[in-house]
Each structure stands twice: as structure tokens, then as C-alpha cells.
Amino acid sequence: MRSTVVTDRLCSYWFSIFTHCALRTQKVLLVGYSYGSQVCSGASWEPCVAGMAAISPPVGTMASTMLGTKSLWKSFLAAKIPKFAALGTADTFCSPKSLQQKLTLSETQVEAKIYEGSDHFWFKGLEKMTEDVLQWADQAITVA
């Protein structure tokens, strides 16, 4: 229950940021790491959001249940914007197989990258993942 309250408060916070942001710029890209990717997912339907990248999203059954983020991930999957997901093969919060299964439910294509040997905290592979996110962002901005 507590995680739902925290999630709702964070989503309200992001909503106010995007409302303010929409007055100043046309489009933004969201990049969220771990639980932050789930919070960003709650704002992915905002008109000023041009795309979203989820880095190490905790979408495994145990993690998403404990964090109370199932509905936020559904928002990510339903959003009709460019999407990117990055996960390491050594991530203990979500397995690549679990992520791939979740991504098949997406209404639009999600560019997903799995990084061999990287864990949830990116002690290995951070540079490559960062490069891939920036490359994806360049493409997402062009599409928007």
C-alpha cells in the first residue's frame, strides 16, 4: 500500500513538471533508471513526451509486485511513442526473458538491448548502454 501512495505522489509530481514543461518546450524525452523508469512510465502519455527509455526496469513479477508498479509499466507499454529498454543479463531484479515477455505486450515497438554481464547497477557495460541510449534519443527526437 505504501508503494502505491509513494508512486501516486511521484506521478503527481511528474505531472506538474510536465504541465510546466509543456509551456516552455515542445517535446521532452524521459530516461528513467530502475524504479525511476516506472515513475516515468506514469507520465509517458503526456503530450510533451516524445519518447521514453527504461534503464533496468524492475518489471519482474516479484519486483513489480513489491514496488506496486504494474499499472505504471502498462502505461509504458500502451504509450504510442518511441520506447527503449536496457537490461543486463546479470540483473537480479528482472531477467532478460521476463523483460522480453513483457515487451511483447507493447502496443508499439520497443527497441530493447540486453547487455551481457551487466547487472542492475551497471558496474559493467555502462559506457555502451549510455552510447545506445544517446543514439536512440537522437532518433526519437528526429521522429518527434
N, C-alpha and C positions, 0 to 999 in steps of 0.2 A: 504494500500500500504506500509506504514512504517513497519508493522509487517513482510511483505514478505521480505523486504530488510534486516531487522534485522535477520530474520530466515536464509536467504541465507548467510549472513555474519557468523552467528554462525555455520552453516553447513560447510562452507569453513574452519573455524577454527578447527572444529572437524575432518574434512578430513585430515588436515595437522597433527593433533595429531596422528590419526590412521596410517597415512603413516609412520610417525616417529616411532610409537609404533610397527608396524609390523616388523620393522627392528630389534627390541630388544627382542620381545617375540612372542610366537606362537599365543596365544589367550587372549582376554580380555572379561570381562562381563560388560555390560553397565547397570547402575542403574540411572534412571532419575526421579526426583520429579517434579510434576506439569508441567509447561512449559518446564522444562529441559527434561522431558520424551519425549516430542515431538521433541526436538532438537536431542536427542539421536536416535530417530527413523530414522532420516535422515541419520545416519551412520550405521544403522543395517545391511546394505548389504555389508559392508566392510568384506573382507575375515578373518581378525583377530578377528572379533566379534563372540564370542562363544554363546552368549545369551544376552537377554535384559529384564530388569524389569522396568515396568512403574508404578510409585507410584503416585496416584491421578492424572491420566492423564486428562487434560481438553478436553475431547472428546465430550462433549455435543454440540448440534448444535450452541447455542449462543457463548459459549467459543471458539470453534474451528473456527468459522467464524470471531470473533473479533481478535483472535490471528493469523489467517491465517495459521493454521496448518493442514488443511485437507489432503494435499498431504503427509505430514510427517507421519501422522497416517497410511496412506495407505502403506507406506514403512514398518512400523512395522507389519502390517497385512500380507504383502507379504513375509517378511523375513522367510527363512526356517531354523530358529534357535530356540532353546528353548526360550519361552517367558513367562513372569509372569506379572500379572496386579493386583494391590491392590487398593481398593477404600473403603471409609467409607460410611455407609448409610446416614450420615448427611452431605456429601459433597455437597456444593452449586454450584460447577462448572460442575458436572457431576453426574447424578443419576445412581444407580446400574443397573436399567433397560436399560438406554442408553448405558452403557458400555457393558452389555451382548449382546445387539443388534449389537453393533459394532464388538464384538469379533466373532460373528457367520460368519463374512466375512473373517476371517483369513484363510490363506491357510494351516496353520498348527495349532495344538492345542496350546491354551494359557492357562496356569494354572492361574485361576483367583480366588482371595479371596476377599470377601466382609466382612467388619468388622462392626458389629453392634454398632451404636452410634458414630463411629469415623467421624470427619469432615475433611475438606481438609487440615487442619494444624496439624492433629494427636495429639490433646490435650488428646485424649483418644485412647488407643489401640496401641500406638507407639511400645511398647515392643513386643507385639505379632506379629505385622506386620514385625518388624525388624527380629525377630526369623524366621518367614516364608520366608522372602527374603533370609536370610543366608542359610536356609535349601534348598531352591530352587537352590541357587548358587552352593552349594556342588554337587547337582545332575547334574546341567548344565555343570559343569566342568568335571564331570565323563563322560558325553555323548560326550563332545568335544574331 
